[in-house]
């Protein structure tokens, strides 16, 4: 543990870097309407500030393993912080949308490298027996930042100028860069200078970029849209080609042999499922609160804040528990809580109290805090040290794709089920039905008499009111149906969690067997 405390200042600096990158990723969601007005662009154009950032992130993450081997952790961390800080400065002073977009893409170049890079450094600093604590501290920034971002942005925009969101990043980024310059050293035990795999980089960038773009557009359009189909098909094709090229390469840019380790593979699968389930709450609850219940973006963000605080506090605690009890108890307990609380969100109505939603979301956040980082750590613990950079790059790439997939899937489920329920309401509102017709004409007559309007005008107003009410109820039912699917995802993760094991015990057993063999070798020689 002396080694860990020795690196404590460095760990804090690394966590701050991750926190800034992830905080910045979520801040802009709330500011988009203001940027549309500021730069006189359409909503679809402004959306590229989010889409472009996501694409650059997704493209760079698979390349991280190569970049770490080629440039070392110190140079790469400093470069990523410089890119991030410079991009923040450009965004803060941007006089036009094109300059703003350029700044966002430069930011993304730094942020895309940071998360897998800091995970590699964390895995080096913390030995396997204390790695849960290290990943828990790392998770403090990774989990807390995305949840606090919308609330902070809402408060800043309501009281100050949106540019402060970027101006504040610049001095913080400079501080982290300067401190890292003096504290951070290359942590790799053996540095290599691998040759640049041109075709690997091209196929990886095209594959991940097109897949993420297709998933993003599927959330805005329909899955059958030609652009979506083409992007997803080409994305899958280039990723498949990338896998083949890497499998044949002697020095792969991203080593897919990490999937030969069973616990790493299982942890990736569970992490994908958990990420998809997590994004259901982060995406559906703001729609429910703001669009259907009339709460402001700030009030909606405030509801998510206590859950974020719980996850932030519990992330290091769950890491300490991981070091003591291993991954399975935490994973099963966390996924059980997540499954039950997600199911509770399948009963939302237009009268569900704010306090009830807050309580369920806090309990759900507690469940997720127990298992998110422990599951990832359990998988990475099985990898040999020389494959850490490849493992973290792979885990973060799958997580990035899972996040986009989750938003697209739940957007589609919500939209389709809301339309289905609205169709059912429309079938019931049939004037050919004598009972409904009598009620409709009675109410429209009452409207006409009360408001002093002609009968036809009153019928039109009543029809609009009934349609609006039906749309609200249909939307709530659509959100409930989407949460049913989120519950199923969480339940599948719960079942898989029972198959997790503590690979540290495997290492202890293998070392014990090796010692016994050494003791037996002299005896065999005498015989």
N, C-alpha and C positions, 0 to 999 in steps of 0.2 A: 504493500500500500504506500510505501515511501515514494515509490516511483510515481504514483498517481498524484500525491499531494505536491510533489515537485513540479508537476505540469499543470497544477490548478489554475494559475494565471492564464496559461495558454488555452486551457479548456474553456475558460470564460470568454476569451477573445474569439475563439472558434464558434462558440455558441451565439455570440453577438452577431457574427457574420451571417450565420444561417438565419437567425431571427430577422435581421434586416432584409435579407433576400426574400424570405417567405412573407413577411409583413407587406413588402412592396407589391408582391404578386396579388394580394387581395385588396389593397387600398383603392385601386382604380375602379373597381366595380361600382362603388357608390358615386364616384366622381364623373362617370360617363355622361349623364344628362347635362352636367355643367360644361363639359368639354364640347358637346354637340353645339351648345349655344355659343360658347366662346370662339370656336373655330369655324362655325357655320357649315358643319358637315352633317351628313345623314347618320342615322343610328347604325346602319350596316357598315358605313365607312369607319365610324368611331370604334366599332367592335374589333377592328384590326389591331387596336392597341392591346387588347386582351389576347386575340388569336395569334398575332405575330409573336408576342412574348412567349406564349405557350409552345409555339412551333420551334422557336430557337432553343428554348429549354429542352424540349423533347429530342431535338437533333443532337445537342451537345452531350447529353447524359450518357448515351452509349459510347461516345468517344473518350470518356473520362479515363477509363482504364489505360488506354494508349497514352493519353496526355500525361498521366501520373508517371508512367514508366519512362516517358521521353524527357519530361522537364523537371520532375521531382515535385514533392508536395509543397515546398516553400515557394518556389517560383510561381507555381500554378495558383496557390492561394492568393499571393500578392497581386498577380495579374487579374484574377477574377474580381478582387475587391477594387482594383483600379478601374476596370471596365464598369463595374456596378456603380461606383461613385461618379465617374465621368458621365454615365448615362443619366443618373439622377440630376446632375447639374444641367445637362442639356434639356431634360424634361421641365425643370423648374423655370428656365428662362425662355422656353420655346415660343417664338413669335407666330408660328404657323403649325398646322396639323402635321405636315411632312417632317418638320424638325422634331415635333413631339414623338412621332412614330420612330424616327431614327434613334432618338434617345432611349425609347423603350426597348428597341432591339439591342442596343449596346448594353443596357441594363441586363437583359436576358442572357447575353453572352457571359457575363460574370456570374449571374445567379444560377444558370444551368449547370455550371461546374461545381459550385460551392457545396451542395448537399452531398453528393457521392464522395467528393474529396474530403470533406470534414469527417464523414463516416470512416474512410480509410485511415485517417490520422487517429481517430478515436479507437479503432480496433488495434492500432499499434501501441498507443499509450497504455491501454487497459489490457492486462493479461486475461485469458479466458475465464478465470475464476472470479474476476471483478468486472467483467465486461458488461454485465447487466446494469451496474451502476453508471458506467460510462455512457452507454446507449440511452439510459434514462435521462441523464443530463442533456445529451444531444436532443432527445425527444422533447425536452422542455421548450426549446426554440421551435422545433418542427411542428408541434401540436398547438402551442399557445398562439403563435403568430397569425396563422390563417383565421383563427376564431376571433381574435381581438381586432384584426384589421378593419372589417366593415364598421364596427362600432366607433373606433377611433376616427376613421374617415368621415363617418356621418357627423360626429361632433365637430371636427375641424371645419367641414364644409358649411355646417349650419352657423358657425360663429366666425370663421375666418375665410381666407382665400384658398382655393384648391391647390395653388402652387406650393403652399407650405408643406403639403404631403411629400413633395420632392426636395424642397429646400432643406428640410430637417434631416433627410438621408445623407446629405453631403458631409457635414461635419462629423456625423457618426461614422460614416464610411472612412473618412480620413483618419479618425482616431484608431479604428480597428486596423487599418492598413499600417499605420506607424508602429503600433504596439506589436503587431504580427512580424514586422520587419526585424525587430530586435529579439523577439521571443521564439519565433518559429524556425526550426531547422528541418532539413530533409529527414523524414522519418523512415524512409525505406532502408532496409538492412542491406539490400544489394540493388544498386541502380543499373538499369539497362538502357540502351539507346536503340529501341526497335525501329526498323524501317517503316516509313509511312505507307500504309495500305490504301492506295488511291481508290481502287474499286470497292474495297470494304467501306471506306468513308462515304463514297457516292451512294452505294446501295443502302447503307444504313440511314443516311440523311433523307434520301427519297422515301424509303420505306416507312420510317417512323414519322416523318413530316407529313406525308400523304395520309397515313392512317389517322393521325391526330386531327388533321384538317377535315377528313371525312367524318370522323366522329363528332367534331365540333359543328359541322354543317348539318349533320343528321339531327342534332338537337334543335336547330333553327328551322330546318325544312323537313322533308319526309325522307325516310330511308330509301324510297324508290326514286328519289330525285336523281337525274342522270349525273349531276356533279358529284353527289354523295356516292353513288354506285361506282363511278369511275375512280374516285379518290380512294375508296376502301379497297377496291379490286387491285389497283396499282400498288397501294401500300402493302397489302398482303403479298403480292408478287415480289416486290423488291426486298421485303423482309425475308421471304423464303430464299431468295437468291443470296442475300447476305449471310444467312445461316449456312448455306451450302459452301460458300466461299470461305467462311471462317472455319468450317469443319475440315476443309482441305488444306488450310494454311498451316505452316509449321509454327509461325508466330502470329496467332490470331489477334486482331484488334480487340475483340470481345470474345473471351473464351467460353464457349457453350458447354465445356466439360464440367462447369459448376453444377449442371443439372444431373451429373452422375452421383452427386451426394444427396441421398434421399431426404434428409431433414431440410436441406436448403431448398430443394424442390417443393416439399410440402409447405414450408414457411412462405414461399413465394405464392403458391396457390391460395393459402389462407389469407395472405396479405391483400391479394387481388380482391377476394370476396369481401373482406372487411372494408377495404377502401370503397368499393362499390356501395356497400351498405351505409358507410359513413356519409358519403356524398348525398345519399337520399335525404338525410336530415338537413344538411347544410343547404341543399337546393330547394326542397319542397316546403320547409317551414317558413322561409321568407316570403314565398309566393302566397302561402296561406295567410300569414299575418298581415302583409302589406296589400295584396290585391283583393283578398276576400274579407278581411276584418278591419281594414282601414288604418292599421298602425303605420307610423312613419318608419323610414329606413333606420333611423337612430333607435327607435323603440324596439324594432325587430332585432337589431344588433345587440341591444341591451339584454334581450332574452338569451342570446347565445353566450354572453359574457361570463356568467357564473359557471357554466359548463366548461368554458375555456380555462378559467381559473382552477377548477378542480383537476382538469387534465394536466395543467402545468404543474400543480403541486404534487400530483400523484405520479407523474412520469419518473422522477428520480426514486420515489418510494417503491414503485413497481420494479425498477431496476435493482434496488437493494433486495427486494423479495425474490427476484429472479435468481440472484446469486446464491440465495439460501435454499430455495425450494425447487428451482428449475422451471421450465416453461409450461409444462402441462397443467398444473393447478391454476396458474394465472390465466392461461389461455381459455380453459374451460369455464372458469368463474366469470371472466370478462365477457366471453361470448354468450354465456347463459343470460347475464344481465342485459347485454345488448339485444339479444333476441326478444326477451320479455318486454323491454321498454319500447323497442321498435314496433312490436305488436300493439302496444298501448296507443300508438299514433294512428292505428287503423280505425279508431272510433271518434275522430274529430268531427265536430259539428260547428255551426255558425255561432253557437252559444258556449263552446268550451272556454273555460276561464284561462286567462293569461297565466295565473299562478299555477294552475294544474300543468299546463304545457311546460312552464319553467321547471317545475319539480321533476317531471318525467325526463326532460332533456338533461338536467343535472345528473340524474341517476344513470342515464344512458352514457353520458360523458365519463362518469366514474367507471363504468364497465369497460369502455373502450380504452381508458387509460391503463387498465390492468393488463391488457394483452397486446396492444399495438407494437410497442418497441420490444417486449420480450419475445414475441413471435419472430420478428426480424432478426433479433440477436441470436436466437436458437439456431436459425439457419446459417448465419454467418460464422458462428462458432465452429461449425463442422469443416469449414474450408481451411486448407493450409494457408499460411501467411502470404505466400506468393500469389495467391488467387483472391486476396481480399479486395483489391481494386476492381477485379472483374465481377466479383460477387455483389459489391455495392452498386456498381454501374447497372448490373442486370436487375437487382432488386428495385432500384429507383426507376429504371425504364418501365418495368412492368407496372409499378405503382402509378407512374404518370399516365400510362395508357389506360389503366383501370379507372383513374379519376375521370378522364374524358369519357370513357365508356359508361361510367355510372351516371354522369349528367345526361348523356344522350339517351340512355335507356329509360331513365325515369322521366325525362321530358316527353318521350314518346308514349310511355305507359299512361302518364297523367293526361296527355292530350287525347289519346284514343279512348280512354275510359270515361273522361269527362264528356266527350262527344257521344259516346254510347248511352250514358245516363241521360243526357239532354234529349237524345232521340226517344228514349223511353218515356220521358215526361211529355214530349210532343205528341206521342201516340195516345197518352191519357187525356191530353187537352184536345179532344176531338168534338167539334160542334155537332157531328152526326150522332153522338151519344146523347140521348134525351136528358139524362141526369146532369151531365156536364153543361149541356146547352141551357138548361133551366137555371143553373147556378150562375153561369156567365152572364146571361141576359138580366138576371135579378141584380147582380153586382154592378153591371154597367148602367142599369137604370138608376141605381142608388147614386153612382158616380155622377151621372148626368144631372140628377136632381140636386145633389149637394153642391156641385160646382157651377151649376147653371150653364151646362154645355149641351150641345146637340148630342143625340144618342150615338151617332156614328163616331163623333169625336171622342166621346167617353169610352166607347168600345176600343178605339185605337190606343188610348192611354192605358186602359186596363190590360190590353194584349201586351204592350211594351213592358208594363210592370210585372206581369206574370212571367214573361220571357226572361227578364232580368233576374227575377227571383229563382226561376228554374235553372238559369245558367250558374248562379251562385251555388245552389245545392248540388248541381251536377259536378262543378269544379271541386267542391269539398269531397264528394264521393270518389272523384277521380284521384285525388290526393290520397284518400284512404286506400284505394286499390293499389296505388304505387307503393305505399308502405307495406301492404301485404306481400308484395314481391321482395321488398327490402328485408322483411322478416324471414322469408324463405332463404335468401342469400345468407343472412346471419345464422340461420339454423344449419345450413350446409357447413359453414365454417365451424360451428359448434361440434358437429359430428366428426369433422376432420381433426379437430384439436385433440381428441382422445388418442390419436395415433402419434402425437408428438412425444419425443423422448429427450432426455438431457444428454447431449453428445459429449459433455465434459466427462461423464461417467465412462463413456466408451474410451476416451483418451486415457483415463486413469487405469482402466482394465487392460488396455493394450500395453501401457508402460509396465504394469505389474507382470504381465505375461513375458515381456521382454527381459525383465530382471530374472525371472525364474529360468528362462532359457540360458541366460548367462551363467547362472549357478550350476545348471546341469551339464554345461559343456565340459568342464574339467572332469566330472564324474564319468562322462561318456568316454573321454580320452583315456582314463585309467582302465576302463573295462576293455 
